[in-house]
Amino acid sequence: MKIGVLGIGNPLLGDDGFGVEVVRRLSEEMRESPDVEIIDGGSLGIYLLPYLEDKTHLIVVDAINFNGKPGEIIKFKLEEIPGYISFKLSEHQITFHEVIALMNLLNIKPDESLIIGVQPKTNHWGDTMSQEVSEAIDKVVDEVKEQIKKWRESAS
């Protein structure tokens, strides 16, 4: 089993940095383990693929606008996100939807996945993370640890 925990987002855009902050905290709290890789994916886009290709299990943490209340948490599986590729002027415009489409094309999908998103309140340049989203960090860190524990127990 090879578990990847991927935090994505841009900390310069207020609440968009949620996923990156969650994996930063996980890096501090979790002991190193050969079966778990914690990945600060920032806004790497297509450059995430090499980090994802060997993962049997994947948790992605991100700020996701699902029209909830700021700080509200949503969970679903990777296969529930549509993967598509659209016209780009630069490879720096790649979205996570396109990373998913490329994972499908390259057949590097994990056996099991979990996406944990938080509803952002603000995402403007230079914003700090809102209180509502900051308060969700500890809860999501705990949920990630619990999911890793469940996957490990089901493998033994």
N, C-alpha and C positions, 0 to 999 in steps of 0.2 A: 504494500500500500504506500502510495506517495500522495500526501495531502498538500495542496497549495492553498494559502490564504492570501488573496489578492485584494489590496485596498487601492481604489482608483479615485482620481479627482485632483483638483488644483487648489492647494491651500491659499493661493492668492485671491481666490474667488469666494471668500466667506465660507458658507456651509458646504461648498463643493469639495472642500478638503476633508470632509468627514471620514471617508474610507482610508485616506492616508493616515489620519490621526488614530484610527482604530488599530491599524497594523503597527503603528509606532508603539502604541501601548502594549499590544500583544508581544512585540519584540522584547519589551522590558520585563513583562510578567511571566512569559513562558520560558521554560528551560529549553535549550537547544535539543532538537530531536532529529534523528535521521529520517523519520517518516513525515515531517512537517516542514514546509518551506514558507516563510512569511515574506510576502513580496510587496514592496512599495511600488505600485505601478504608476503612480502619478498620472501623467497624461501621455504615457508612452505609445498608446495606440497600437499600431501594427508591430511595434518592437516588443510587445508583450508575448507574442507567439512562442519564442524560444523558452520562456519561463513556464508556459502552460503545456507544452507538448508531452511531457512525461508524467503528468499528474493523473492519478486514478480517481481522485476526489478533489473537488474544487469549491472553495467558498469565496465569493466575491462580495466586497462591501463597498457601497457607493451611496452618494446622495442621488435620489431618484425622484423626479416630480411625478407623483401619482395622484395629485390633487387631494392629499390628506392634510392633516393639521401639521404645522411645523414641529419636527421632532418625532412624529409618528413613524413607526417601524413597519416595514412590509417584508415578507419572505416568500420566495418562490424558487423554482428550479430553472437552471440555465436554458433548458429546452422550451420554456415558456416565453423566452425573449425571441422575437423574430430576428433572424440574421439576414441582412441584406447589404448589398454594395451599391453605392450611388456615385455619381460623377464627382470627381475631386480635382482640384487644382494643384494639390500638394498632398504628400503622404502624411503631413502633419494634421490633416483634417479627418483622419480616420476615427470613427466612433466605435464604441464597444459593440454595437450591432454588427458592424463590419468585421470586428475581430471574431465574433461568433460565427459569422458566415465563412470566414477564412478557416476557422477551426473545423467547421463542418466539411469544407472542401478538402482540407488536408487530413481529415479523419483523425483528429487529435482531441476528440471530445472525452471528458472524464466519464467514468462509470457512474458516479454520483456527484451531484452539485447542489449548492444552496446559494442563492443571491439574497443578501440582506441589504435593504435600502432604507434610508431615512428621508422623510420629506423635508427638503430645505426650506428655509425662510428667506434667505438672502444669498445672492451669488454675483455680486458686483465686484469689480476690481478694487482691491484694498480693504474690502469688508473683513471684519473679524467674524469668527463663527458665532452664530446666534446662541443665546442661552438655551433655547429649546433643543437645538441640535446637540450642543455640548452635553446636555443632561442625558442624551441617549447613548453616549459613547460607552460608559461602563456597562450598561445593559447589553449592548451589542458585543462587547468584549466577552462578557460572560456567555452569551449565546454561541459565539464562535467556539469557545472552549468546550461547551457542552456538546456541540455537534461533533467536534473532533473526538471527544470521549465516546460518543455513541458509535461512530464509525470504527473506532479501535475495538470496542467491545463486540461489534457484529462481525469483525474479522477474526476474532479469536475463538 
